[in-house]
């Protein structure tokens, strides 16, 4: 064999090697595309899920006492909005609850808007889903810490 034929065989072998690597990588890409599902966004199927998220976030901020009073307001003939009035202790971390609740609700496709009222230090949360105002939550720091004798 001549030097020229040896270099031709090496070049040809390298091309086959590269082409086979490209084919294998294309095959793996197709397999991954077909088997890996994109992150499907969770959504709210029942408005009671919003209430469950609120109560789980209230319980997650542990060590604080709270009382919930729930009422319903008829908005029109087919929609009733729930309102939660949550009495919390004076040192309850309202901003922490707001941020945790908003982050969890946002993953479900809803949004939370909050407004703080002074001097009473209450926090009002409005939950919007699918373009509708579906829940109103009033967080009112009214529970006094009991003094031990």
N, C-alpha and C positions, 0 to 999 in steps of 0.2 A: 504494500500500500504506500501510496505517496503521501506526502505531507498535506497536499491540497485535499485529497479524499478523506483523510483523517479529520481535518478541520470541518469539512462538509458534514461528516457524520456527527461530530460533536455539536455543531450548530443545529442540525436537524433534531438531535436528541433533546437539546435544550428547548427548542420550539415545542416539541411534543410534550415535554414536561410542563412547560408554562401553560399550554392549551389545556392539558389535563387538570392542572390546578385551577384554572379559570372555570372549567366545567364543574368541578367539584364544588367550588365556592358558589357558583350560580345555583346548583342543585340544593345546597344547604340554605341559601337565601330563600328559595321557593318553599322549602320545607318549613323554615321558621315563619315565613309569611302566612302559611296556611295553618300552622299549629298555635301560634301565639296570638291570643286575643287581646285587642287593645283594652285599656282600662275603661270599662263601661261605667258611665257616670250614674250613680245612684240617684233616684228621684223619689219624691214624696208621693205615695199612692193614696194615703189617707192623712187628713190633717191632724189626726190624733198622734201621728208620729212627731209632729212639732212639739206637742205637749210632753211626750215621752223624752224627747231630747232636753227640753227645759228642766224637767224633774231630775233627769240623770245628771245634768250639769249642776243643779242645785245640790244634789247629794255628793257630787265629786268635790265641791268646795266644802270639805268636811270640817267638822268642829264648830259649825255655826248653826244656831237655831233659826228656823223659819216657819211661817204659817202661810198657807195658800188659801185664798178665797176665789172661787171661779164663778163667773157669771156669763151669760150669753146675751148678745145684743142682736136683734133682728135687723139686718141691713136692708134686705128686700124680701120678696116672697119666697125666694129660693136659697138665700144665703144667710147664715147666722154666724157672727163672729164671736169667738170666745175671748173673754178678758180675764186675765189672772192678776189678782192683787196679792203680792207676796210681801208679807211683813217679815223683815229681817232684823237682826241685831244691829246695833249702832256701828260696830266695827266690821260688819260684813263687807268683803271686797267686791263692791258692785262692778267696778271696771274689769276685774278678772272674770267674773261671771259673764259679763257682756262679751268680752273677747272670745272666751271659750264657746259660748252659745253661738255667736256669729260664725266662728270658724266651722263648727259642726254643721250648722244649718246651711252654710254656703256649699258644703260638699253635697247636700241634698237638692241643690238648685234654688234655694230660697235666699232672701237677704234680710238682714236685721239692721234697722236704723234706731239709734238711741239718742235720747236727749236728757240732759241732767238739769234738775231744777234746784235752785238755791233760794232761800236758806234752808229749806227742809231736807236737802241732800238726796232727794228721790231720783230714781232713774226710770225713764219710760222707754220701753222697747216696742217697736213696731215690726212685725214679721210680714214680709211681702212674698207671695208665691204666685207665679203665673200672672203677674200684673194685678193681683188683688191683695188688699190688706186683710190678711187672714187671722192674725192674732195680735193682741195688745197685752203687754206685760208691764205692770207697775211694780217696781221694787222700792219699797218704802222702809227705811231704817227707823222702825218704831219700837222694836222690842228692847227694853232696857235690861242691862245686865243685872241679875239679882245679886244682892250683897249678902255674903254669908255672915252669920252672927258669931 
